[in-house]
Every structure is written in structure tokens, then in C-alpha cells.
Amino acid sequence: MIRAILHVDMDAFFASVEQHDRPELAGLPVVVGHDGARGVVAAASYEVRAFGVRSAMPMSTALRLCPTAVCVRPRIARYREVSGQVFAVFREITPLVQGLSLDEAFLDVTASTRLLGEPPDIARRIKQQIRARTGLTASVGVATNKLIAKIASDLDKPDGLTVVAAERVREVLDPLSVRRLPGLGRKLGEKVEAAGLRTLRDLRTAPDAVLWPLFGRDTPRMRERATGIDERPVLTDLEEKSLSAEDTFPRDLCDPRELDAHLCRLAAKACERMRHKGLMAGRVGVKIRCHDFATFTRQRSIAPPTQEERAIREVARDLLRRWLTEHWGAKLRLLGIVLTELAPAAQIGLFESAPGGASERLDLALDQVRERFGSRALRRGNMLE
């Protein structure tokens, strides 16, 4: 049976939520993000995109391109709430849902076609249900694999529906810019274009002598991607490979105490997300980016796997302390925590006797308080900066 894969991508999600919740923002150029010296655009409405403003752009650049832009601070709790409504729609269609972020996901609807009709009909049903429940629009790509579905969802935004049948893959992909290839990245994309490869057809047909200096051992894979070949399955939440949380600081930091407080806060955020997904981690890592953009990672296995914040936090703190000892005085612009080797969490009752039980009960209590009153309602002392 030919696979039927959907990529659903909410349109300018954070900005659209703000415009929906605050009707006075409708039609205005809205950017979501912090307006500090190092603030970045978390989302840009389609009105402000006309000025060249894009997500992940420095806020200072965005406001220079569009001085009349309305800057709105993010409300992550609200976005998670709406995201939950959107993902509820997905799971009514199929259990094979792979969330990529709050606002996008892959769905394998191959088995759903027997009850719900052809893949384009399922895509329309999803779009209609999302609009009915949230008032927001989504763009959907329909294809036989994840790669083509993701590319397709971006071809007719906003509120688009693009279907790429198996026999039309080359027709659709060949004329597209190489920048449309997911994961290529800005810097590598510039190198590829500088080598004379402008379209996916150029990339697909280029000889190894041209591709090898650009991609090395990844050359066969990149040619396959340009051809539209992708055998990756849709992975459910329980099959996620990693979970992370990171922050870019308003100013470079070198004080170990400040960095430790930030890391504890990131560990709390990552662990809360992990518990929400019913997962536990077998490996903990830290991501460190210096003022000159040099990036380092350090990681360590943790046995047995756990979702307990205290255990994960202490491993991350030790990894950071050791790195700071080796790079004394280093100025950091970004810090992150990465949890990998994820697996379904063991089902331990709240009052059952288990190692670390008190700490786990505290984690659950904190989760409940933050869920009800916000992420900053209650914090551990070591998270205070």
C-alpha cells in the first residue's frame, strides 16, 4: 500500500493566536518576541512578512525593516493550550502523529483512508476542524513521504492545501529552489548556490565531483532528498529521539552562579515537558555557545533512565561545571539542555514506595501548580538568578 503522509503547519502560529485573541491586532504587522538587545522574532504575522521580517530574525532588524510593527511578548502557556486543541484534532484522525513543535506535525493517515476517505479529503477535514475549534488556519502538504509533505505544506501558505501524487514528484520538486530542502541551512545553502546549484533539479542531476566537496559522505543522501526519496517512518511521541530547552541571553554571561541558575531553569522546563509526554531520559547533555558562536556539547548517560528533575539537573550541572573549569572566563551567549535516549516512563503510583519517590512527588506537585498558575508561579531556590 502506498503511504499517505500529511505535514500540517499552523500559519504564523504565535502571531495568529495573538491576532485571534486580540481583535484589535487583526490586519496589523505583528511580531511576537522580546524586544531586548538580543531579542529574536518568535513569529511574524503575514502582514509584517511583507516587509521582509521572518521568524528567528533579530528583533532589532525586524523593527528596522518595519518600524510600525507591533511587538507582542510571547505567551507560551496560551500557545500550548491552543496547540493541545490542534493535536487533539490530529489524534482523532490517526494515532500516528509525530509532533515537531507546538505548531506542526507529521501524520501517517495510510490506515485512516479506509474510514475517512482519500488523503486530500482527510487534510480538508483537519483544516476545517482546526478552524472550528481554534479560529486559526493551517497549511497541509499531502504526499507519500515526510520530506515531500513538508515541502508541499510550505508551497501555498497561508491556509493552503498542496497534494503531490507519486507520479508528480519530479514535476513539483525539480523547479524549486535548493533552499526549499528541509535541513539544508542558510550557510550551506549559500555554498550550494555558489557552486551553481540553484534548483532541486540541479542538485539531483549534479555529478559527484560537484556534490562531494559540498556534502562529503552525505552526497548520496542529499541526491536522494533532491529526488524526493525518503523512507523515514512517522514516529509517535513515545519514539521521540530527543527533547531540549535552550536560551539565548540578553548579554554574554560568564558568572558561574548565573549560568547555574539558568541551567536549573532549563532543566526544569525540559523535565516538565518530558513528564507531560510520559517519557524518561537515558542520557543528559548540555549545549554551550560562546560569544564568538563557537558551540560545544557535553553529555553523559544516566542509569536507570529517569524523569526525575533532581537527578537530571545534577548531571547537567556537573557537565557545565566541568566545561567551565576547562574554559575559565568564557563568555556564553546561549545555554541549553538536551535529553536523549527517551523511552516510555515506568508507571509508578503517586504514593508507592520507590527510589526518589519524594522528589518525584514534588516534581508532580510543581507541574500541577505551574499548569494552573503559570510557569513562573513556583520555582526552586536554585533557579533564582
Buried (B, 14 or more C-beta within 10 A) or exposed (E): EEBBBBBBBBBBBBBBBBBBEEEEBEEBBBBBBBBEEBBBBBBBBBBBBEBEBBBEBBBBBBBEBBEEBBBBEBBBEEBBEBBEEBBEBBEEBBEBBBBEEBBBBBBBBBEBBEEBEEBBEBBBBBBEBBEEEBEBBBBBBBBBBBBBBBBBBBBEBBEBBBBBBEEEBEEBBBEBEBBBBEEBEEEBBEBBBEBEBBBBBBBBBBEEEBBEEBBEEEBEEBBBBBBBEBEEBBBBBEEBEEBBBBBBBEEBBBEEEBBBBBBBBBBBBBBBBBBEBEBBBBBBBBBBBBBEEEEBEBBEEBEEBBBBBBBBBBBBBBBBBEBBEEBEEBEBBBBBBBBBBBBEBEEEEEEEEEEBBEBBEBBEEBBEEBBEEEBEEEBBEBBEE
